[in-house]
Amino acid sequence: MRVDLFDFDLPEDRIALRPAQPRDAARMLVVRPGDEPALEDRTVRDLPDLLQAGDRLVVNDTRVIPARLDGIRVRGDSVAHIQATLHLREGPDLWRAFVRPAKRLAVGERIRFGEESESMACLLASLDAEVVEKGEGGEVLLRFAFTGPALDEAIARLGHIPLPPYIAAKRPDDERDRQDYQTLFAEREGAVAAPTAGLHFTPELTQRLAARGVGLTRLTLHVGAGTFLPVKADDTADHKMHAEWGMISPEAAAELNATRAAGGRIVSVGTTSLRLLESAVSEDGRFAPWQGQTSIFITPGHRFRAVDVLMTNFHLPRSTLFMLVSAFSGLDAMRAAYAHAIEAGYRFYSYGDASLLFPAPPESTP
């Protein structure tokens, strides 16, 4: 499909720079596609009233690490400032990262993170890495001087929360972001971007959902920085997704299968949960324990087998995530929904408001 079909104009003032407080006070647009898309303005606190007993929420329990590292590269007398965003761990001392400016780096060169200059006075305040490979789009493979838990500790000490580019361009990260950019369910470290639909949940909301008879299943997908990469191709067939690691436990698979067997709906909290579920589900809609990397790219025409309802935030124009929601609820319905959201003042992107999407009706057979 043509990528420009997924374009729309978004005013700058619609981009949220901080989350709603409390989190479940965010607005939520309910989208029930049909011949004339039905749109309903609600809040996240209304979620229990919009679901049914026997439904099951599926949340991503990944935890964001401070994956943005600032440093310098020294080549003789030439010093260049380098910013790296880690996105996929390849080994105890290896990370794939997106770096800026990539043209300043060559294979074999060293970057010292955590230093503003080439001072060697305090090695504890720095972290060295060697460029092992260079790929496309600013991607490199870095081998760090530390390994395993020691590397994790150094990244936690020196790194910054990797705010999405559309927020980072407007303000620096701060201590509030270390809390705000984690979901209530965050447990397993490894993500470099938050599964942002989960940011709306509070203990009170989860208690009300449980009282309603709605189940909760956790899975893990370590969201990579590739989620922020723009689609530069003119056609969706020419876009390459970056791989992300995920896991569905035996307990989670059993809960999902039991929900389906009892006639309940699977409600994905976020596109990350949906992508993992759609990667792991069998042709007949059943789940088994699953672990591995997924680079699934969902565009209109995808046959959804795993998910019945999707809760998600509002996404970038021309992004893979807007393509995904258009595949789920229909491109025309989502264009109408986004036009309404912009007109009604909804807040967009990671710290913004939510939508609750129901699937497009099946095409009528001739």
Phi, psi and omega in degrees: 000152177291132182293329182292348174294340184256019180267151173199160180268131180234120177297142182303326184285359176273353182276119182283132179259345175219153179283163174295149176233126349295167190299323184279007174276355180299151176286158179217122178267120179268127184240113176244094186297150176193198177300321171240107186308128179271123182239137182224127179274117179226189172236164180300329179298341179279356186306316179302328180285343184262353178248174184238154172302134182099345173290162181223120173282138176242118184244155179263120184264019176295153180239133182285132174262157178285078195271359178265122183242134177250136181199196181226152171242132181246127177228097186065236178269359183267125180243131178234136176278133185235136172243130181236138173242111179294143180220344179205120179280131181252347181181180183303330180236013186241132174225138166275142185214155168262128184240151175224134349276126184295331183292345180277356185244145173232154177302135180096347180279160183251142172242136173251110180272147177091005180236138176274342179218181184273020176298135179254017190295325187228092182294334179292340181265014182219168181213120182266147176215147177251140176282113183268320180218156170237134179243204181268158174066028179081011180274138175225161170253124182250135171252119184271157179288335176259165181220156174058222182300327179296322177292318178303317181295320180294318179296318179297325183283320189259341188279166176243151174298126185279076179303146177305149184304326183286346171264316182300332179289343184254337178198155176283159174289158179214185184296328178301323182295333180296335174264314186296330186265023172239142177277167175300334186263358187300124184218314186261112184292141176157345182276150172246009171210146182282146167283091203290337176298329179289346180294343184277353188270143176234161176304321181296318180295317180294326176295319179293324177295318178297318179296332178286345182095017179268126180280170180222124178237137179254139168224177184230124166227115180282102185293132181259165179294345177300339179297337181267352185291134178289155174274109184268344180288158176276339181233140182300333181295342184260004181267136179253126177275146174274145183285147176226145183271136179218167181208135169242120184283163175303322180295318180295316179300319180295319179296319180295316180295321179294321178298313179298317182296329181272001179088009179278165180260145174265119184250108181279125173270094177101156178289335179292315177299318181297316182297322178290317179298316180290335176286328190260341187288149178276172181300328182267012174084017179258159183242147172228160175307141188214143176206135179156195180255143177232140173232031182301136180238110187258120179230167179309136186109344178293138176264111182282127180244344190252330194239137180255330180219145181232126170256127184205168176273186178265134194249169181293148170299147175061018183266159177297333181284323174292327174296320180296312182293330176291327175292325185283311186252355181101136183298315181297318179297319182286326176296320177293319180296317181290323176298319177296315182298318179295315181296324184273000175083022175297150180265135189256159169077202197303319180263012187267198183278179186243166169226150175242112190253132172256155187288154174296142178297146179300146180296136180291140179279142181293000000 
